[in-house]
Amino acid sequence: MRPLLQFEQVSAGYDRAVILDDVSFTLEEGHSVALLGRNGVGKSTLIGTIMGATRLHRGAIQFAGAPLHTIAPHRRAAAGLGWVAQERWVFPSLSVRENLTVAARRGPWTLQRIHALFPRLQERSANMGNQLSGGEQQMLAIARALMLQPRLLLLDEPLEGLAPVIVEQLTEAIGTMSRTGDLSLLLVEQHAHQALAMTRHAIVMDRGRIVHDGSSAELLADRGRLEAMIGLG
Ligand SMILES: Nc1ncnc2c1ncn2[C@@H]1O[C@H](COP(=O)(O)OP(=O)(O)OP(=O)(O)O)[C@@H](O)[C@H]1O
């Protein structure tokens, strides 16, 4: 196994506030990890720390065998990180097809492969970004990130606020993505069951610290433990 992302005793936050407290974990190349925890425990801060959007107080982050924390935030996408933020960035006045191709790079994620993953986007190719439903925008935001050929894709609550039928389609697509093996995934989700079903590993956070790091299947089977750590809502 090859480590792709490693947090080494990372403390990080905003200005003087320390939110992440001595966080260490490893994400292997080609693996998928669910990042779980109650509201406000620091999940988005961890994602932001990978992208360089927070202040690193202590520790180091390695990505693909080299230090990541010394790379400027605007260069991290080119280094192989894809980020689908909660805000679902899409270009409103570009068509779906243009959204996908405007900044695309060559690599394993082709338009054809994207259309196989999200048939809905193929049907909506000529529609503008602002003519899409919330679920379609989420699909487009994920697809745009894939067209940049990331080695690691960060998904921040992709199922949030979406209709059950869309949640089902997205869950299936994310599960497919994570099984391809040529992409690593870090998935932040409030929907713990879905997140665990889509991933191989799970990390649970509480108040800025990692309180559990293990297999998703085992945690999914241990209802009592899951409930104690994050509640089941
Ligand atoms: N830009 C910011 N400036 C200062 N504090 C922040 C900022 N963003 C988040 N925080 C604080 O950091 C802590 C962790 O928030 P974070 O958003 O990382 O948690 P989360 O686990 O992702 O929660 P949620 O599921 O609600 O998004 C909270 O106390 C929050 O108030």
The ligand as a MOL file (V3000), in Angstrom:
LIG
                    3D

  0  0  0     0  0            999 V3000
M  V30 BEGIN CTAB
M  V30 COUNTS 31 33 0 0 0
M  V30 BEGIN ATOM
M  V30 1 N -13.7870 30.7480 8.8630 0
M  V30 2 C -13.8280 30.4890 10.1720 0
M  V30 3 N -13.3240 31.3380 11.1000 0
M  V30 4 C -13.3390 31.0470 12.4220 0
M  V30 5 N -13.8690 29.9120 12.9480 0
M  V30 6 C -14.3960 29.0230 12.0730 0
M  V30 7 C -14.4110 29.2520 10.6570 0
M  V30 8 N -14.9990 28.1860 10.0560 0
M  V30 9 C -15.3300 27.3420 11.0680 0
M  V30 10 N -14.9780 27.8350 12.2660 0
M  V30 11 C -15.1560 27.1820 13.5800 0
M  V30 12 O -14.4370 25.9670 13.5480 0
M  V30 13 C -15.1540 24.9470 14.2650 0
M  V30 14 C -15.2930 23.7250 13.3940 0
M  V30 15 O -16.1270 24.0220 12.2660 0
M  V30 16 P -16.2170 23.1100 10.9760 0
M  V30 17 O -17.0650 23.8300 9.9830 0
M  V30 18 O -14.8620 22.6930 10.5940 0
M  V30 19 O -16.9880 21.8540 11.5620 0
M  V30 20 P -17.7610 20.6990 10.7900 0
M  V30 21 O -17.4760 19.4660 11.5520 0
M  V30 22 O -17.4170 20.7420 9.3610 0
M  V30 23 O -19.2640 21.1090 11.0280 0
M  V30 24 P -20.4910 21.2160 10.0060 0
M  V30 25 O -20.9250 19.8340 9.7820 0
M  V30 26 O -21.4660 22.0300 10.7830 0
M  V30 27 O -19.9610 21.9190 8.7730 0
M  V30 28 C -16.4760 25.5710 14.6990 0
M  V30 29 O -16.3550 25.9530 16.0450 0
M  V30 30 C -16.6000 26.7740 13.8070 0
M  V30 31 O -17.2980 27.8010 14.4580 0
M  V30 END ATOM
M  V30 BEGIN BOND
M  V30 1 1 1 2
M  V30 2 1 2 3
M  V30 3 2 2 7
M  V30 4 2 3 4
M  V30 5 1 4 5
M  V30 6 2 5 6
M  V30 7 1 6 7
M  V30 8 1 6 10
M  V30 9 1 7 8
M  V30 10 2 8 9
M  V30 11 1 9 10
M  V30 12 1 10 11
M  V30 13 1 11 12
M  V30 14 1 11 30
M  V30 15 1 12 13
M  V30 16 1 13 14
M  V30 17 1 13 28
M  V30 18 1 14 15
M  V30 19 1 15 16
M  V30 20 2 16 17
M  V30 21 1 16 18
M  V30 22 1 16 19
M  V30 23 1 19 20
M  V30 24 2 20 21
M  V30 25 1 20 22
M  V30 26 1 20 23
M  V30 27 1 23 24
M  V30 28 2 24 25
M  V30 29 1 24 26
M  V30 30 1 24 27
M  V30 31 1 28 29
M  V30 32 1 28 30
M  V30 33 1 30 31
M  V30 END BOND
M  V30 END CTAB
M  END
